[in-house]
Amino acid sequence: MTRSSLIAGPTPADAPARRPSGAAALAVALTLHTELWAPLVEYREESRWTSLIDPAAAAAVLDPSLHAELADAQIWLLSWLPGQGTDVHDHGSAAGAFAVARGTLTERVIAARVREAVHQSTTDLAAGRVRYFGAHYVHQVTNTLAEPAVSLHVYAPALRWMNTYRVERGALVRTGTERAGVDW
């Protein structure tokens, strides 16, 4: 295993990442349209549940000023039972945002700096909160409370792969690469 402050994963043929602010606008707007996502939500005891939302369905409920942002976007709906979460990961070459639609999620952000120990911070994100990020943003998201949570995640370009990590002796160490929607 290689030790690095940031290790690139596979080089996708995707378009370059767009500014995450458009993804944040989409994520926030979509959380307000419960008629789109609430009937789709399921919960699984064994792991968090995920589902892609059709951009055409999203366009039907969104203000037309946001339609251009949908062109390259991929929208994931996730549910989180208490105790469910992700490994420490990035989003490969995708930028994006996630908004908490229901419940509270805890986000642990890990910032790696060359020749310095990683910096870690943890924030509770209640319903209505949004977090946007550029490519290679490293974090972990977990439902640490007793109530289920739901979140909407928007990526542009589409999320294809994620690198997973662990923090070891103050450094970020890549542990693998997962294909989005296949390996999780």
VEXDREN-2710 file (C-alpha; in Angstrom, 1 decimal):
% VEXDREN-2710
k/r/px/py/pz
1/MET/0.0/0.0/0.0
2/THR/1.2/3.4/-0.9
3/ARG/1.2/6.3/1.5
4/SER/0.3/9.7/0.0
5/SER/-1.5/12.9/0.8
6/LEU/-3.8/12.2/-2.2
7/ILE/-3.6/9.3/-4.5
8/ALA/-5.3/9.4/-7.9
9/GLY/-7.5/6.5/-8.9
10/PRO/-8.3/5.4/-12.3
11/THR/-8.4/8.0/-15.0
12/PRO/-11.9/8.2/-16.3
13/ALA/-12.9/9.5/-19.8
14/ASP/-15.5/11.6/-18.1
15/ALA/-15.8/15.4/-18.7
16/PRO/-13.9/17.5/-16.3
17/ALA/-15.6/18.2/-12.9
18/ARG/-17.9/21.3/-12.9
19/ARG/-18.1/23.8/-10.1
20/PRO/-19.8/22.2/-7.2
21/SER/-22.1/25.2/-6.6
22/GLY/-24.5/24.0/-9.4
23/ALA/-24.7/20.6/-7.7
24/ALA/-25.4/22.3/-4.4
25/ALA/-28.3/24.2/-5.9
26/LEU/-29.8/21.0/-7.4
27/ALA/-29.4/19.1/-4.1
28/VAL/-31.1/21.8/-2.0
29/ALA/-33.9/22.3/-4.5
30/LEU/-34.5/18.5/-4.8
31/THR/-34.7/18.0/-1.0
32/LEU/-37.6/20.5/-1.0
33/HIS/-39.6/18.4/-3.5
34/THR/-40.5/15.5/-1.3
35/GLU/-43.1/14.4/-3.8
36/LEU/-40.2/13.3/-6.0
37/TRP/-38.1/11.3/-3.6
38/ALA/-40.2/10.4/-0.5
39/PRO/-42.2/7.7/-2.3
40/LEU/-39.0/6.0/-3.4
41/VAL/-37.2/5.8/-0.1
42/GLU/-36.5/2.3/1.3
43/TYR/-34.5/1.2/4.3
44/ARG/-32.2/-1.9/4.5
45/GLU/-30.9/-3.3/7.8
46/GLU/-27.7/-4.7/6.2
47/SER/-26.5/-1.5/4.6
48/ARG/-27.6/1.9/3.5
49/TRP/-30.0/2.0/0.6
50/THR/-29.2/3.8/-2.7
51/SER/-31.2/4.7/-5.8
52/LEU/-30.6/6.8/-8.9
53/ILE/-33.1/9.5/-9.6
54/ASP/-33.9/10.0/-13.3
55/PRO/-32.9/13.6/-14.4
56/ALA/-36.1/13.9/-16.4
57/ALA/-38.1/13.3/-13.2
58/ALA/-36.0/15.9/-11.4
59/ALA/-36.5/18.4/-14.3
60/ALA/-40.3/17.9/-14.0
61/VAL/-40.2/19.4/-10.4
62/LEU/-37.3/21.9/-10.7
63/ASP/-37.4/25.5/-11.7
64/PRO/-36.3/25.7/-15.4
65/SER/-33.3/27.9/-14.3
66/LEU/-31.8/24.7/-12.9
67/HIS/-32.3/22.5/-16.0
68/ALA/-28.9/23.3/-17.5
69/GLU/-27.3/22.0/-14.3
70/LEU/-29.0/18.6/-14.9
71/ALA/-27.2/18.1/-18.2
72/ASP/-24.1/16.4/-16.7
73/ALA/-25.5/15.6/-13.3
74/GLN/-26.2/12.3/-11.7
75/ILE/-28.6/12.2/-8.7
76/TRP/-28.5/9.6/-5.9
77/LEU/-31.0/9.2/-3.2
78/LEU/-29.7/7.5/-0.1
79/SER/-31.3/6.3/3.2
80/TRP/-29.3/5.7/6.4
81/LEU/-30.5/3.7/9.4
82/PRO/-28.9/4.5/12.7
83/GLY/-25.2/3.3/12.7
84/GLN/-25.0/3.1/8.9
85/GLY/-22.3/5.0/7.1
86/THR/-19.6/5.1/4.5
87/ASP/-15.9/4.3/4.6
88/VAL/-13.5/7.3/4.3
89/HIS/-13.7/8.0/0.6
90/ASP/-13.4/10.6/-2.2
91/HIS/-15.5/10.9/-5.3
92/GLY/-12.8/10.4/-7.9
93/SER/-13.0/13.0/-10.6
94/ALA/-16.6/14.1/-9.8
95/ALA/-17.5/17.3/-8.0
96/GLY/-20.8/17.5/-6.3
97/ALA/-22.9/18.2/-3.3
98/PHE/-25.2/16.4/-0.9
99/ALA/-28.1/17.7/1.1
100/VAL/-29.7/16.1/4.1
101/ALA/-33.5/15.8/3.4
102/ARG/-34.5/14.0/6.6
103/GLY/-32.8/13.3/9.9
104/THR/-29.2/14.2/10.7
105/LEU/-25.9/12.9/9.3
106/THR/-22.4/13.3/10.7
107/GLU/-19.7/14.2/8.3
108/ARG/-16.0/13.6/9.0
109/VAL/-13.8/15.6/6.6
110/ILE/-10.1/14.6/6.2
111/ALA/-7.8/17.1/4.6
112/ALA/-4.4/15.8/3.6
113/ARG/-1.4/18.1/3.2
114/VAL/2.0/17.2/1.8
115/ARG/4.5/16.6/4.6
116/GLU/1.9/17.4/7.3
117/ALA/-0.4/15.3/9.4
118/VAL/-3.9/15.2/8.1
119/HIS/-6.5/17.6/9.5
120/GLN/-9.8/16.1/10.6
121/SER/-13.1/17.8/11.5
122/THR/-16.5/16.5/12.3
123/THR/-19.9/18.2/11.7
124/ASP/-23.5/17.2/12.3
125/LEU/-25.6/18.1/9.3
126/ALA/-29.3/18.3/10.1
127/ALA/-32.2/18.3/7.6
128/GLY/-31.8/21.3/5.3
129/ARG/-28.0/21.4/5.4
130/VAL/-25.9/21.0/2.3
131/ARG/-22.3/20.2/1.7
132/TYR/-20.6/20.8/-1.6
133/PHE/-17.2/19.6/-2.7
134/GLY/-14.7/19.4/-5.5
135/ALA/-13.1/16.4/-7.0
136/HIS/-10.9/14.3/-4.5
137/TYR/-12.7/15.7/-1.4
138/VAL/-12.1/13.1/1.3
139/HIS/-14.8/12.4/3.9
140/GLN/-16.9/9.9/5.8
141/VAL/-20.7/10.2/6.3
142/THR/-22.5/8.3/9.1
143/ASN/-25.9/8.3/10.8
144/THR/-24.8/8.5/14.4
145/LEU/-28.2/9.3/15.8
146/ALA/-31.2/7.1/16.6
147/GLU/-33.5/8.2/13.8
148/PRO/-33.3/7.2/10.1
149/ALA/-31.9/9.8/7.7
150/VAL/-32.3/10.5/3.9
151/SER/-30.0/12.5/1.7
152/LEU/-29.7/13.5/-1.9
153/HIS/-26.3/13.5/-3.7
154/VAL/-25.6/15.3/-7.0
155/TYR/-22.4/14.7/-8.9
156/ALA/-21.1/16.3/-12.1
157/PRO/-19.7/14.6/-14.0
158/ALA/-21.4/11.4/-13.0
159/LEU/-19.9/9.5/-10.1
160/ARG/-18.1/6.5/-11.6
161/TRP/-15.6/5.5/-8.9
162/MET/-14.5/6.3/-5.4
163/ASN/-11.2/5.8/-3.7
164/THR/-11.4/4.5/-0.1
165/TYR/-8.9/5.5/2.6
166/ARG/-7.8/5.1/6.2
167/VAL/-5.9/7.4/8.4
168/GLU/-2.7/5.8/9.6
169/ARG/0.0/7.5/11.7
170/GLY/-1.3/11.0/10.6
171/ALA/-1.3/10.2/6.9
172/LEU/-4.1/9.3/4.5
173/VAL/-3.6/5.8/3.0
174/ARG/-5.6/4.7/0.0
175/THR/-7.1/1.2/0.7
176/GLY/-8.9/0.6/-2.6
177/THR/-11.2/1.8/-5.4
178/GLU/-14.9/1.1/-5.6
179/ARG/-17.2/1.4/-8.6
180/ALA/-20.2/3.7/-7.8
181/GLY/-23.4/1.8/-7.3
182/VAL/-21.7/-1.6/-7.8
183/ASP/-19.3/-2.1/-5.0
184/TRP/-21.4/-0.3/-2.4
END
